[in-house]
Amino acid sequence: VHVDKHAKKVNIELGNEILRMIERAEREENVEIVFLDDVRRIINRLKRKGLGALRIDKNFRIIVDYNDKEIKLSPLCKAIYVLYMRHPEGLGRKQIAEKNIMDELCQIYAVLAPHKTSVQIRTTIENLVDFSKKNLDKQMTLINRTMRTTLGDKAEHYLPRSNKRNEKRMLDFENVAFCLPQSLNDLE
């Protein structure tokens, strides 16, 4: 993926302006801003790697901010991806089959596929975590393929991954900001 130099420059300028505003508020208002170091770290990463935030907009489109590329995934693939966005600690493959995670995945899928009935949603998620069918693996392969096709060599920073087999997969929260709309953030 070719990072548009102008877009990168504008993002860095905006980040630096936000940083100055936070520092000024901290200084003038005598308020400790607890995420100041996080903002500095994100700006420095932007300068180094040219990675943009990945956000899901209010219409549930997945957008990479630095080049406004849309990642086009099916509602089920999006639901799986959103699940990883909601779990910065990562998720193990079998953990997704646990009742509380399955319920969360059903809620996410219901938002992303409003035309489906609750029975269809539950059946789809149950089939997804039936590991004898390898449906989760198939969906993860589709996510990987789509991300790599759309983002090229930058895709690795946006994909859920693990270092070793049977380890939790997690997104690269160290190098990329992942942003969800309120409707997907507020699910219980």
C-alpha positions, -999 to +999 in steps of 0.1 A: +000+000+000+014+034-010+009+058+018-001+092+005+026+116+018+001+145+020-023+124+041+004+112+064+017+148+068-018+161+076-024+133+101+009+140+119+001+178+119-034+171+134-018+147+159+007+173+170-020+199+173-040+176+195-009+170+216-003+207+220-039+212+231-036+184+256-003+197+270-018+233+272-049+220+291-026+200+314-005+231+321-031+258+322-060+239+338-036+220+362-053+188+351-034+156+346-042+141+312-037+103+317-035+094+280-009+120+271+019+094+267-004+073+245-010+102+222+028+108+219+034+072+212+007+071+185+021+102+168+056+087+168+043+054+153+025+074+126+058+092+118+077+059+116+054+034+100+028+053+080+000+033+095-034+048+098-061+041+123-087+015+113-122+026+121-156+013+116-179+041+106-216+046+115-226+027+084-203-002+096-178+002+067-143-007+077-120+022+067-082+026+070-077+063+077-044+071+060-057+063+026-095+059+031-093+024+018-125+004+026-120-032+037-151-050+023-161-080+044-193-099+048-213-092+080-201-124+096-164-116+089-170-081+102-185-095+133-155-117+139-131-087+133-151-065+156-149-091+183-111-089+181-113-051+182-133-054+214-107-077+230-073-061+230-061-089+253-066-113+224-088-144+220-080-180+217-097-200+190-116-222+215-123-192+237-146-179+210-168-210+216-174-200+253-209-189+260-201-153+270-180-147+239-205-165+216-232-143+231-211-112+224-205-123+189-242-129+184-249-093+195-223-079+172-236-100+143-272-089+150-261-052+146-242-059+114-268-082+099-301-066+109-321-086+083-313-119+101-336-133+127-323-141+162-326-178+153-305-174+121-279-154+140-276-180+168-274-209+143-248-191+122-226-184+153-231-220+166-220-233+132-190-209+132-177-223+165-183-260+156-147-267+150-153-300+132-166-278+103-137-254+103-160-225+096-141-201+118-109-210+100-126-203+067-138-169+078-104-160+092-089-170+058-114-147+041-105-118+064-068-124+059-071-126+021-093-094+019-069-074+041-038-085+022-054-078-011-066-043+000-036-033+022-006-052+008+024-054+031+008-032+057-020-058+063+000-077+090-006-048+114-043-049+109-049-087+112-055-108+143-024-129+147-005-150+172+032-158+174+027-195+180+001-222+172-027-224+198-019-189+213-044-161+215-048-141+183-047-103+188-047-072+168-016-049+168-029-023+193+007-012+198+010+002+162-026+008+151-055+027+166-087+007+162-120+027+165-155+014+168-187+033+165-207+038+197-233+013+187-207-015+186-188-002+217-219-002+239-228-038+236-228-058+268 
